[in-house]
Every structure is written in C-alpha cells, then in structure tokens.
Amino acid sequence: MNKIIISDTSCLIALSNIGLLHLLKDLYGEVIMTTEVYSEFGRGLPDWIIVIQVKNKSKQVEIENRLDKGEASSIALALEIPNAILIIDEVKGRNFAKSLNIEIIGTIGVLILAGNKGLVKDVISVILKLTNQGFRLSDKLIEKIIEKYEKK
C-alpha cells in the first residue's frame, strides 16, 4: 500500500527556495497539504500538490493550542488519513506528531532519500545551500551528515 504524503510548510518553502520542489513529485508522485499550509506557503502550486481541508476542526483547534496553524492542521490531517507520512521539520511539531504515532520525515530526510535514489548528486552541497537560504540546522547535525557522506 502506498503511503500518503502530507507536507507542512517548511519543507515546501525550503525546497522551493533552492529550486528543488520537484523532488517531492519525483519521490512521492503526489503531496497533500492543508488549506492553512497553502496560506502559509503563499505561492502558486504545481498540479501534483493537492490542497484539502481537515474534517475534524475541533481536533485541529485543540492542537493549535500547542502548535502553529500549519503544523496543527497537518497533524490533524495525518490523524484522519491512514497510512500517512508527515513531512515536518520543527522539533516541537515533530515530537508532538511522534507522540500520536504519526510517521514523520523532515526536509533533510527527504534530501537524503532523494540522494539515495540518485535524484540528488551532492546531498551535502544541497543541504549547505538550504542553510545559506536560512534553513536552520544544528552544527552537530550538519557534521553528522557530512561524516556519513564522507564514508561513502
């Protein structure tokens, strides 16, 4: 059974800023976002990104007490769709999603996956390009990624 991919805003903005939004299509074929994420993204969308509304608005509002609207709506939607993977980067949102047994991946995980599939030739340079565009990563994580790729 194919996984349904739901994206929060940060991955979409980050990949869009470096001209690699198409990696999501190359990896997953189709990506879903909520109307709140679409508002936060604030740009036109390719036809392979589908915008849908969360049905359980009370669950979304409950989550909004802890997280921002985009994250809350993405997590609420992931709870509604069986077999979903949520692309989310913010630590607080990632931890909250994990506590609800939602499968997650982050932008860096997407890039590593794309590298493993041969869609990105130099993952380290792409990650450094992301950080130069304002994507926040700890130095420790960057070092860990560089170490991993130097061994290859």
Secondary structure, 3 states (H helix, E strand, C coil): CCCEEEECHHHHHHHHHCCCCHHHHHHHCCEEEEHHHHHHHCCCCCCCEEEECCCCHHHHHHHHCCCCHHHHHHHHHHHHCCCEEEECCCHHHHHHHHHCCCEEECHHHHHHHHHHCCCCCCHHHHHHHHHHCCCCCCHHHHHHHHHHHHHC
